[in-house]
């Protein structure tokens, strides 16, 4: 994996706890519910967060 900044290379080595990657999963058939995923790079701990979107509150 390549990083834009040289000082961010320590993230790829996974030596320190606290660097997170996030993503969102949308489900086919419904756009009102999504799951946010967070993965900690060193421990590979995964958090899944269920989100209910209310399009009328945007």
VMD Tcl script that builds the backbone (N, CA, C; Angstrom):
set m [mol new atoms 174]
animate dup $m
set s [atomselect $m all]
$s set {name element resname resid chain x y z} {
  {N N UNK 1 A 0.838 -1.168 0.000}
  {CA C UNK 1 A 0.000 0.000 0.000}
  {C C UNK 1 A 0.884 1.233 0.000}
  {N N UNK 2 A 0.615 2.175 -0.864}
  {CA C UNK 2 A 1.410 3.394 -0.959}
  {C C UNK 2 A 0.701 4.551 -0.268}
  {N N UNK 3 A 1.481 5.389 0.380}
  {CA C UNK 3 A 0.949 6.565 1.055}
  {C C UNK 3 A 1.478 7.815 0.376}
  {N N UNK 4 A 0.690 8.873 0.397}
  {CA C UNK 4 A 1.055 10.118 -0.266}
  {C C UNK 4 A 2.203 10.824 0.446}
  {N N UNK 5 A 2.272 10.745 1.759}
  {CA C UNK 5 A 3.292 11.444 2.529}
  {C C UNK 5 A 4.289 10.449 3.117}
  {N N UNK 6 A 5.551 10.805 3.096}
  {CA C UNK 6 A 6.595 9.923 3.632}
  {C C UNK 6 A 6.430 9.719 5.129}
  {N N UNK 7 A 5.952 10.752 5.868}
  {CA C UNK 7 A 5.815 10.607 7.317}
  {C C UNK 7 A 4.669 9.676 7.700}
  {N N UNK 8 A 3.798 9.321 6.782}
  {CA C UNK 8 A 2.705 8.394 7.054}
  {C C UNK 8 A 3.112 6.934 6.879}
  {N N UNK 9 A 4.351 6.666 6.511}
  {CA C UNK 9 A 4.794 5.286 6.302}
  {C C UNK 9 A 4.751 4.461 7.575}
  {N N UNK 10 A 4.824 5.081 8.753}
  {CA C UNK 10 A 4.748 4.339 10.013}
  {C C UNK 10 A 3.380 3.680 10.186}
  {N N UNK 11 A 2.369 4.188 9.518}
  {CA C UNK 11 A 1.038 3.590 9.596}
  {C C UNK 11 A 1.046 2.205 8.953}
  {N N UNK 12 A 1.735 2.066 7.838}
  {CA C UNK 12 A 1.792 0.786 7.129}
  {C C UNK 12 A 2.528 -0.285 7.929}
  {N N UNK 13 A 3.410 0.112 8.844}
  {CA C UNK 13 A 4.171 -0.873 9.617}
  {C C UNK 13 A 3.366 -1.468 10.763}
  {N N UNK 14 A 2.245 -0.841 11.117}
  {CA C UNK 14 A 1.346 -1.322 12.185}
  {C C UNK 14 A 2.055 -1.455 13.532}
  {N N UNK 15 A 2.944 -0.517 13.842}
  {CA C UNK 15 A 3.656 -0.568 15.119}
  {C C UNK 15 A 2.904 0.146 16.233}
  {N N UNK 16 A 2.007 1.072 15.891}
  {CA C UNK 16 A 1.297 1.848 16.905}
  {C C UNK 16 A -0.202 1.620 16.818}
  {N N UNK 17 A -0.833 1.525 17.983}
  {CA C UNK 17 A -2.282 1.407 18.050}
  {C C UNK 17 A -2.903 2.785 17.829}
  {N N UNK 18 A -4.043 2.832 17.138}
  {CA C UNK 18 A -4.790 4.079 17.023}
  {C C UNK 18 A -5.019 4.571 15.615}
  {N N UNK 19 A -4.525 3.866 14.624}
  {CA C UNK 19 A -4.775 4.259 13.243}
  {C C UNK 19 A -5.952 3.440 12.726}
  {N N UNK 20 A -7.023 4.138 12.328}
  {CA C UNK 20 A -8.265 3.484 11.935}
  {C C UNK 20 A -8.541 3.697 10.456}
  {N N UNK 21 A -9.159 2.694 9.840}
  {CA C UNK 21 A -9.682 2.807 8.479}
  {C C UNK 21 A -11.187 2.643 8.558}
  {N N UNK 22 A -11.911 3.436 7.809}
  {CA C UNK 22 A -13.360 3.359 7.842}
  {C C UNK 22 A -13.954 3.187 6.463}
  {N N UNK 23 A -15.119 2.589 6.422}
  {CA C UNK 23 A -15.838 2.384 5.172}
  {C C UNK 23 A -17.326 2.289 5.483}
  {N N UNK 24 A -18.136 2.422 4.462}
  {CA C UNK 24 A -19.587 2.323 4.604}
  {C C UNK 24 A -20.108 1.262 3.656}
  {N N UNK 25 A -21.009 0.408 4.148}
  {CA C UNK 25 A -21.627 -0.639 3.331}
  {C C UNK 25 A -23.097 -0.290 3.154}
  {N N UNK 26 A -23.533 -0.194 1.896}
  {CA C UNK 26 A -24.946 0.007 1.582}
  {C C UNK 26 A -25.522 -1.318 1.120}
  {N N UNK 27 A -26.777 -1.561 1.458}
  {CA C UNK 27 A -27.420 -2.818 1.105}
  {C C UNK 27 A -28.319 -2.650 -0.111}
  {N N UNK 28 A -28.329 -3.647 -0.951}
  {CA C UNK 28 A -29.181 -3.638 -2.128}
  {C C UNK 28 A -30.639 -3.704 -1.685}
  {N N UNK 29 A -31.480 -2.909 -2.313}
  {CA C UNK 29 A -32.898 -2.934 -2.001}
  {C C UNK 29 A -33.318 -1.876 -1.005}
  {N N UNK 30 A -32.400 -1.426 -0.157}
  {CA C UNK 30 A -32.719 -0.357 0.783}
  {C C UNK 30 A -31.529 0.576 0.909}
  {N N UNK 31 A -31.791 1.846 0.740}
  {CA C UNK 31 A -30.741 2.852 0.922}
  {C C UNK 31 A -30.913 3.549 2.265}
  {N N UNK 32 A -31.869 3.092 3.060}
  {CA C UNK 32 A -32.150 3.737 4.338}
  {C C UNK 32 A -31.309 3.182 5.472}
  {N N UNK 33 A -30.659 2.060 5.259}
  {CA C UNK 33 A -29.826 1.462 6.299}
  {C C UNK 33 A -28.446 1.182 5.727}
  {N N UNK 34 A -27.439 1.577 6.484}
  {CA C UNK 34 A -26.054 1.312 6.096}
  {C C UNK 34 A -25.299 0.829 7.333}
  {N N UNK 35 A -24.150 0.215 7.102}
  {CA C UNK 35 A -23.260 -0.205 8.183}
  {C C UNK 35 A -21.930 0.498 7.972}
  {N N UNK 36 A -21.454 1.152 9.021}
  {CA C UNK 36 A -20.134 1.766 8.997}
  {C C UNK 36 A -19.158 0.774 9.612}
  {N N UNK 37 A -18.041 0.527 8.923}
  {CA C UNK 37 A -17.018 -0.369 9.445}
  {C C UNK 37 A -15.788 0.446 9.817}
  {N N UNK 38 A -15.222 0.146 10.966}
  {CA C UNK 38 A -13.966 0.753 11.406}
  {C C UNK 38 A -13.006 -0.376 11.762}
  {N N UNK 39 A -11.796 -0.321 11.220}
  {CA C UNK 39 A -10.787 -1.343 11.480}
  {C C UNK 39 A -9.537 -0.654 12.011}
  {N N UNK 40 A -9.089 -1.071 13.191}
  {CA C UNK 40 A -7.846 -0.547 13.750}
  {C C UNK 40 A -6.692 -1.313 13.114}
  {N N UNK 41 A -5.702 -0.581 12.614}
  {CA C UNK 41 A -4.665 -1.198 11.784}
  {C C UNK 41 A -3.770 -2.181 12.541}
  {N N UNK 42 A -3.358 -1.882 13.761}
  {CA C UNK 42 A -2.431 -2.765 14.474}
  {C C UNK 42 A -3.117 -4.020 14.991}
  {N N UNK 43 A -4.186 -3.856 15.753}
  {CA C UNK 43 A -4.845 -5.008 16.374}
  {C C UNK 43 A -5.827 -5.695 15.427}
  {N N UNK 44 A -6.192 -4.977 14.376}
  {CA C UNK 44 A -7.206 -5.430 13.410}
  {C C UNK 44 A -8.572 -5.615 14.063}
  {N N UNK 45 A -8.799 -4.883 15.156}
  {CA C UNK 45 A -10.105 -4.882 15.811}
  {C C UNK 45 A -11.114 -4.221 14.873}
  {N N UNK 46 A -12.288 -4.822 14.755}
  {CA C UNK 46 A -13.320 -4.335 13.848}
  {C C UNK 46 A -14.522 -3.858 14.650}
  {N N UNK 47 A -15.015 -2.671 14.302}
  {CA C UNK 47 A -16.254 -2.156 14.859}
  {C C UNK 47 A -17.260 -2.026 13.721}
  {N N UNK 48 A -18.452 -2.544 13.933}
  {CA C UNK 48 A -19.540 -2.407 12.967}
  {C C UNK 48 A -20.620 -1.556 13.610}
  {N N UNK 49 A -21.022 -0.496 12.925}
  {CA C UNK 49 A -22.001 0.427 13.464}
  {C C UNK 49 A -23.194 0.482 12.518}
  {N N UNK 50 A -24.362 0.089 13.014}
  {CA C UNK 50 A -25.585 0.117 12.206}
  {C C UNK 50 A -26.119 1.543 12.200}
  {N N UNK 51 A -26.330 2.079 11.011}
  {CA C UNK 51 A -26.835 3.438 10.854}
  {C C UNK 51 A -28.168 3.398 10.120}
  {N N UNK 52 A -29.148 4.073 10.656}
  {CA C UNK 52 A -30.421 4.254 9.972}
  {C C UNK 52 A -30.464 5.671 9.442}
  {N N UNK 53 A -30.535 5.799 8.151}
  {CA C UNK 53 A -30.573 7.117 7.527}
  {C C UNK 53 A -32.003 7.601 7.421}
  {N N UNK 54 A -32.208 8.850 7.705}
  {CA C UNK 54 A -33.509 9.460 7.519}
  {C C UNK 54 A -33.322 10.551 6.476}
  {N N UNK 55 A -33.709 10.280 5.238}
  {CA C UNK 55 A -33.463 11.211 4.144}
  {C C UNK 55 A -34.206 12.529 4.315}
  {N N UNK 56 A -35.218 12.567 5.168}
  {CA C UNK 56 A -35.969 13.793 5.372}
  {C C UNK 56 A -35.271 14.763 6.304}
  {N N UNK 57 A -34.242 14.317 7.038}
  {CA C UNK 57 A -33.517 15.187 7.950}
  {C C UNK 57 A -32.291 15.800 7.326}
  {N N UNK 58 A -31.968 15.489 6.087}
  {CA C UNK 58 A -30.773 16.037 5.434}
  {C C UNK 58 A -30.888 17.505 5.169}
}
mol reanalyze $m
mol bondsrecalc $m
mol representation Tube
mol addrep $m
